[in-house]
């Protein structure tokens, strides 16, 4: 069994943390850089530990509860009203489509 120790921890440099912070548009203090260098290195070390586990022949676990989605069949409901009648109630219409104000600029 592979056990995690600080000696086999993934090496992450201060520059790596600063580059990640820059990509995320974060400004970090010197204390935060030091803190995150250690914390992210520990996370990467744990990922290395997980990658070392032999999973050959194991089925993926997609969910644990045993529950499944309950689905209903799609049914078309005819409300006996014509499209043209519905379109009369709109504040604006263009080429048979509902016209709305722009949402995104």
C-alpha positions in Angstrom: 0.0 0.0 0.0 1.3 3.5 -0.9 1.3 5.9 2.1 1.5 9.6 1.7 4.5 11.3 3.3 6.0 14.8 2.9 9.1 13.3 1.3 7.1 12.2 -1.7 4.9 15.3 -1.8 4.5 16.9 -5.2 6.9 19.8 -5.6 5.2 23.1 -6.2 7.3 26.3 -6.3 6.4 29.8 -5.3 6.5 30.8 -9.0 4.0 28.1 -9.8 1.6 29.5 -7.2 2.1 33.0 -8.5 1.4 31.9 -12.0 -1.8 30.1 -10.9 -2.8 33.3 -9.0 -2.2 35.3 -12.1 -4.3 33.0 -14.3 -7.1 33.3 -11.7 -6.6 37.0 -11.5 -5.9 36.8 -7.8 -3.6 39.1 -5.9 -2.0 37.2 -3.0 0.0 38.4 -0.1 3.4 36.8 0.7 1.7 34.9 3.6 -0.9 33.6 1.2 1.7 32.5 -1.4 3.5 30.5 1.3 0.3 29.0 2.6 -1.0 28.0 -0.8 2.4 26.6 -1.9 2.1 24.2 1.0 -1.6 23.4 0.7 -1.6 22.9 -3.1 1.5 20.7 -2.8 -0.3 18.6 -0.3 -3.3 18.3 -2.6 -1.1 17.3 -5.5 0.6 14.7 -3.2 -2.8 13.2 -2.4 -3.6 13.0 -6.1 -0.4 11.2 -6.7 -1.4 8.8 -3.9 -4.7 8.2 -5.6 -3.1 7.6 -9.0 -0.9 4.9 -7.5 -3.9 2.8 -6.5 -4.5 -0.3 -8.7 -8.0 -0.1 -10.1 -7.6 -2.8 -12.8 -10.8 -4.7 -13.2 -13.0 -2.4 -11.1 -16.2 -1.0 -12.4 -16.7 2.7 -12.1 -19.1 3.9 -9.3 -21.5 6.3 -10.8 -23.8 6.6 -7.8 -24.1 5.0 -4.4 -27.8 5.2 -3.4 -29.2 2.6 -5.8 -31.9 5.1 -6.8 -32.6 5.7 -10.4 -34.3 8.6 -12.2 -38.0 8.4 -12.5 -39.0 9.4 -16.0 -42.4 9.9 -17.5 -43.1 9.6 -21.2 -43.5 12.8 -23.2 -47.0 13.4 -24.2 -48.3 16.0 -26.7 -51.3 17.8 -25.2 -53.7 19.5 -27.7 -55.3 22.4 -25.9 -57.5 23.1 -28.9 -56.3 26.6 -29.5 -54.7 27.8 -32.7 -51.2 29.4 -32.8 -52.6 32.5 -34.4 -55.0 33.0 -31.5 -52.1 32.8 -29.0 -50.0 35.2 -31.1 -52.7 37.9 -30.8 -52.0 38.2 -27.1 -48.3 39.2 -27.6 -47.0 42.7 -27.2 -44.7 42.2 -30.2 -44.3 39.6 -32.9 -42.0 39.4 -35.9 -42.2 36.7 -38.7 -44.4 34.4 -36.6 -42.0 34.6 -33.6 -42.3 36.3 -30.2 -40.3 39.5 -30.2 -38.6 40.4 -26.9 -36.2 43.0 -25.8 -32.6 42.2 -26.0 -31.3 40.5 -22.9 -27.6 40.5 -23.5 -25.7 43.5 -24.7 
